[in-house]
Amino acid sequence: MTDQERSGAGAAPGARTEPRPSRLRQILQERPEARSRLSRAVASLLAIALVALGAIGALVIWHLVRRGRLIRERLSPPRIVRIPEFPGPEVTGHDPDHDAASTA
């Protein structure tokens, strides 16, 4: 395939042309023996990116834990709260028969 065919110079106006190959694809077409070196380079870049994301995640978690501890230290001690006891259902003080209208 020539450069003219790739660029679509001789193609019909409505015909679809192939997109231009990327620089990476061009390198691989010119030098197929570079594939292993290129794959190692891409793998190492991905590994570095993964390690960097892990380090950033660890720093964010550390920061949040530290910030939580600092906030907790500045708070006053907790107050003692007593929940009031409510009488049970058998000692309600409300007599349902007392409210009923008399029929006599």
Secondary structure as the mmCIF struct_conf table of DSSP 4:
data_model
#
loop_
_struct_conf.conf_type_id
_struct_conf.id
_struct_conf.beg_label_comp_id
_struct_conf.beg_label_asym_id
_struct_conf.beg_label_seq_id
_struct_conf.end_label_comp_id
_struct_conf.end_label_asym_id
_struct_conf.end_label_seq_id
HELX_RH_AL_P HELX_RH_AL_P1 ASP A 3 SER A 7
TURN_TY1_P TURN_TY1_P1 GLY A 8 GLY A 10
BEND BEND1 ALA A 11 ALA A 11
TURN_TY1_P TURN_TY1_P2 PRO A 13 GLY A 14
HELX_LH_PP_P HELX_LH_PP_P1 GLU A 18 SER A 22
HELX_RH_AL_P HELX_RH_AL_P2 ARG A 23 GLU A 30
HELX_RH_3T_P HELX_RH_3T_P1 PRO A 32 ALA A 34
HELX_RH_AL_P HELX_RH_AL_P3 ARG A 35 ARG A 74
BEND BEND2 LEU A 75 LEU A 75
HELX_LH_PP_P HELX_LH_PP_P2 SER A 76 ILE A 80
HELX_LH_PP_P HELX_LH_PP_P3 ILE A 83 PRO A 87
TURN_TY1_P TURN_TY1_P3 PRO A 89 GLU A 90
BEND BEND3 GLY A 93 GLY A 93
TURN_TY1_P TURN_TY1_P4 PRO A 96 ASP A 99
BEND BEND4 ALA A 100 ALA A 100
HELX_LH_PP_P HELX_LH_PP_P4 ALA A 101 SER A 102
#
